[in-house]
Amino acid sequence: MDLKLKGKKALVTGASRGLGLAVASMLAGEGADVSINSRSESAMAECKNRILKETGTAIHTFACDLTSSDGPAKLVDDAFSAMGGLDILVTNTGGPKPGRFETLQDADWLYAFNLLLMSHVRLIRQSLPYLRKSSSPAVLTITSYAVKQPIPNLVLSNSLRAATVGLTKTLALELGSEGIRFNSIMPGWTDTERVQTLLRDRASQNKTTIDQELTKQAADIALNRIATPEEFAYAAVFLVSPRASYITGSMFPVDGGAIKGLL
């Protein structure tokens, strides 16, 4: 299927590794003009070379701390200037520190608030004037299946990613009449650096190995395995494409059946 992404202008944040990198690479492979960000210049240079080698497409890279008050706005403006437009915004961030409620301080909550909610708010707010100029504007927020089924020892993520889902649904309703689509993907356990860190933390707490923790986690998933980043990216790239033109306000789990509830 031709997703009609050739020539579309896409900004994917938090894309130097993991889910963001997989989405950026797949968009570039579909012929989109792609911008990414990371706090690490060296990581972005490596990603740029990797995507060029895999897809034959050069991407734009920008250093930005998404938790800062002014970083997201500058990133959007820089990406728009580099690409000459903006059709697609994929808001993705890293995860906050693990921990139970009583182990976390105000500073942890405030950092997570800026990382998991305000980064999305600031990126979307700055992008709206540019998206209004697009013939097929789409925004995708990347959250977690934790908004449907809280994950043990991740109270920050469980709490604040739910707020981003509320934001996404509200914006779909507020801006649907302008043709701007807003959706969210709730990824489950996926083979990324973040998940490896979480498994390492569990193994340390439980005095087990990472492989043992991975086996336990996979057993709780209907498909009995965790996902690859590419499996996530297939869903994400479809949702931001013009082929998904009648899908908005939806929260899609890409979790291999990890969510046990009906709704």
TASUL-V599504 format. One record per pair of residues at least 24 apart in sequence whose C-alpha atoms are under 10 Angstrom apart, sorted by the first residue. I is the first residue (numbers start at 1). J is the second residue. Records with the same first field share a line. If there is no record, write none. Layout:
I: J / J
This chain:
1: 243
2: 30 / 241 / 242 / 243
3: 27 / 30 / 31 / 237 / 238 / 239 / 240 / 241 / 242 / 243 / 244
4: 30 / 31 / 32 / 238 / 241 / 242 / 243
5: 29 / 30 / 31 / 32 / 33 / 87 / 88 / 136 / 237 / 238 / 240 / 241 / 242 / 243
6: 30 / 31 / 32 / 33 / 241
7: 31 / 32 / 33 / 34 / 83 / 87
8: 32 / 33 / 34 / 83 / 85 / 86 / 87 / 88 / 134 / 135 / 136 / 137 / 241 / 242
9: 33 / 34 / 35 / 79 / 80 / 82 / 83 / 84 / 85 / 86 / 87 / 88 / 89 / 134 / 137
10: 34 / 35 / 36 / 79 / 80 / 83 / 85 / 86 / 87 / 88 / 89 / 90 / 137 / 138 / 139 / 240
11: 35 / 36 / 37 / 60 / 61 / 75 / 76 / 79 / 80 / 83 / 86 / 87 / 88 / 89 / 90 / 91 / 123 / 127 / 139
12: 36 / 37 / 38 / 79 / 88 / 89 / 90 / 91 / 92 / 93 / 140
13: 37 / 38 / 61 / 62 / 64 / 66 / 72 / 75 / 76 / 89 / 90 / 91 / 92 / 93 / 94 / 119 / 120 / 123
14: 38 / 39 / 64 / 65 / 66 / 90 / 91 / 92 / 93 / 94
15: 43 / 44 / 47 / 61 / 90 / 91 / 92 / 93 / 94
16: 40 / 41 / 42 / 43 / 44 / 45 / 46 / 47 / 48 / 61
17: 43 / 44 / 46 / 47 / 94 / 192 / 193 / 194 / 229
18: 94 / 190 / 191 / 192 / 193 / 194 / 195 / 228 / 229 / 230
19: 92 / 93 / 94 / 142 / 187 / 190 / 191 / 192 / 193 / 194 / 228 / 229 / 230 / 231 / 232 / 233 / 236
20: 90 / 91 / 92 / 93 / 94 / 142 / 229 / 232 / 233 / 236
21: 47 / 48 / 50 / 51 / 229 / 230 / 233
22: 51 / 228 / 229 / 230 / 231 / 232 / 233 / 234 / 236 / 237
23: 90 / 229 / 230 / 231 / 232 / 233 / 234 / 235 / 236 / 237
24: 48 / 51 / 59 / 90 / 233 / 237
25: 50 / 51 / 52 / 54 / 55 / 57 / 59 / 230 / 233
26: 51 / 54 / 55 / 230 / 233 / 234 / 236 / 237
27: 55 / 57 / 233 / 234 / 236 / 237 / 238 / 240 / 241
28: 52 / 54 / 55 / 56 / 57 / 58 / 59
29: 54 / 55 / 56 / 57
30: 55 / 57 / 237
31: 55 / 56 / 57
32: 57 / 59 / 87 / 88
33: 57 / 58 / 59 / 60 / 82 / 83 / 84 / 85 / 86 / 87
34: 58 / 59 / 60 / 61 / 79 / 82 / 83 / 86 / 88
35: 59 / 60 / 61 / 62 / 75 / 76 / 78 / 79 / 80 / 82 / 83 / 86 / 89
36: 60 / 61 / 62 / 63 / 64 / 75 / 79 / 90
37: 61 / 62 / 63 / 64 / 65 / 66 / 72 / 75 / 76 / 79 / 92
38: 62 / 63 / 64 / 65 / 66 / 93
39: 63 / 64 / 65 / 66
40: 64 / 65
59: 83
65: 115 / 119
66: 91 / 92 / 93 / 94 / 114 / 115 / 116 / 118 / 119 / 120 / 122 / 123
67: 93 / 110 / 111 / 112 / 113 / 114 / 115 / 116 / 117 / 118 / 119 / 120 / 122
68: 111 / 114 / 115 / 118 / 119 / 122
69: 114 / 118 / 119 / 122
70: 119 / 122 / 123
71: 119 / 122 / 123
72: 118 / 119 / 120 / 121 / 122 / 123 / 124 / 125 / 126 / 127
73: 119 / 122 / 123 / 124 / 125 / 126 / 127
74: 123 / 126
75: 123 / 126 / 127
76: 122 / 123 / 124 / 125 / 126 / 127 / 130
77: 123 / 126 / 127 / 130
80: 127 / 130
84: 130
85: 130 / 131 / 133 / 134
86: 127 / 128 / 129 / 130 / 131 / 132 / 133 / 134 / 136 / 137 / 138
87: 127 / 130 / 131 / 132 / 133 / 134 / 135 / 136 / 137 / 138 / 139 / 180 / 240 / 241
88: 127 / 130 / 131 / 134 / 136 / 137 / 138 / 139 / 140 / 180 / 181 / 237 / 240 / 241
89: 123 / 124 / 127 / 128 / 131 / 137 / 138 / 139 / 140 / 141 / 182 / 240
90: 120 / 123 / 124 / 138 / 139 / 140 / 141 / 142 / 182 / 183 / 184 / 236 / 237 / 240
91: 116 / 119 / 120 / 121 / 123 / 124 / 139 / 140 / 141 / 142 / 143 / 184
92: 116 / 119 / 120 / 140 / 141 / 142 / 143
93: 117 / 119 / 120 / 141 / 142 / 143
94: 194
95: 143 / 144 / 154 / 156 / 157 / 161 / 194 / 195 / 198
96: 154 / 155 / 156 / 157 / 160 / 194
97: 153 / 154 / 155 / 156 / 157 / 197 / 198
98: 152 / 153 / 154 / 155 / 156 / 157 / 197 / 198 / 201 / 202
99: 152 / 153 / 154 / 155 / 156 / 157 / 201
100: 152 / 153 / 154 / 155 / 156
101: 153 / 154 / 155 / 156
102: 155
103: 153
104: 155 / 156
108: 156
109: 155 / 156 / 157 / 159 / 160
110: 156
111: 156
112: 156 / 157 / 159 / 160 / 161
113: 156 / 157 / 159 / 160 / 161 / 163
114: 160
115: 160 / 161
116: 142 / 143 / 156 / 157 / 159 / 160 / 161 / 162 / 163 / 164
117: 143 / 160 / 161 / 162 / 163 / 164 / 165 / 167
118: 160 / 163 / 164
119: 164
120: 164 / 167 / 168
121: 164 / 167 / 168
124: 168 / 171
128: 175 / 180
131: 178 / 179 / 180
132: 175 / 178 / 179 / 180
134: 179 / 180
135: 179 / 180 / 242
136: 179 / 180 / 181 / 240 / 241 / 242 / 243 / 245
137: 178 / 179 / 180 / 181 / 182 / 240 / 241 / 242 / 245
138: 179 / 180 / 181 / 182 / 183 / 239 / 240 / 241 / 242 / 244 / 245 / 247 / 248
139: 168 / 171 / 172 / 180 / 181 / 182 / 183 / 184 / 239 / 240 / 248
140: 168 / 181 / 182 / 183 / 184 / 185 / 236 / 237 / 239 / 240 / 248 / 249 / 250 / 251
141: 165 / 167 / 168 / 182 / 183 / 184 / 185 / 186 / 236 / 251
142: 183 / 184 / 185 / 186 / 187 / 236 / 251 / 252
143: 184 / 185 / 186 / 187 / 188 / 251 / 252 / 253
144: 184 / 185 / 186 / 187 / 188 / 189 / 251 / 252 / 253 / 254 / 255
145: 185 / 186 / 187 / 188 / 189 / 251 / 252 / 253 / 254 / 255 / 258 / 259
146: 186 / 187 / 188 / 259
147: 186 / 251 / 259
148: 186 / 251 / 253 / 259 / 260 / 261 / 263
149: 258 / 259 / 260 / 261
150: 259
153: 198 / 201 / 202
154: 198
161: 186
165: 249 / 250 / 251
166: 249 / 251
167: 249
168: 248 / 249 / 250 / 251
169: 248 / 249 / 250 / 251
170: 249
171: 248 / 249
172: 247 / 248 / 249 / 250
173: 248 / 249
176: 248 / 249
179: 245 / 246 / 248
180: 245 / 248
181: 239 / 240 / 244 / 245 / 246 / 247 / 248 / 249 / 250
182: 239 / 240 / 247 / 248 / 249 / 250 / 251
183: 236 / 239 / 240 / 247 / 248 / 249 / 250 / 251 / 252
184: 236 / 239 / 248 / 249 / 250 / 251 / 252 / 253
185: 232 / 235 / 236 / 239 / 250 / 251 / 252 / 253 / 254 / 255
186: 232 / 251 / 252 / 253 / 254 / 255
187: 227 / 229 / 232 / 252 / 253 / 254 / 255 / 256 / 258
188: 221 / 226 / 227 / 232 / 253 / 254 / 255 / 256 / 257 / 258 / 259
189: 214 / 217 / 218 / 221 / 225 / 226 / 227 / 228 / 229 / 254 / 255 / 256 / 258
190: 225 / 226 / 227 / 228 / 229 / 230 / 231 / 232 / 254 / 255 / 256
191: 225 / 226 / 227 / 228 / 229 / 230
192: 227 / 228 / 229
195: 226
217: 258
218: 256 / 258
219: 258
220: 256 / 257 / 258 / 259 / 260
221: 255 / 256 / 257 / 258 / 259 / 260
222: 255 / 256 / 257 / 258 / 259 / 260
223: 255 / 256 / 257 / 258
224: 256 / 257 / 258
225: 255 / 256 / 258
226: 255 / 256 / 258
227: 254 / 255 / 256
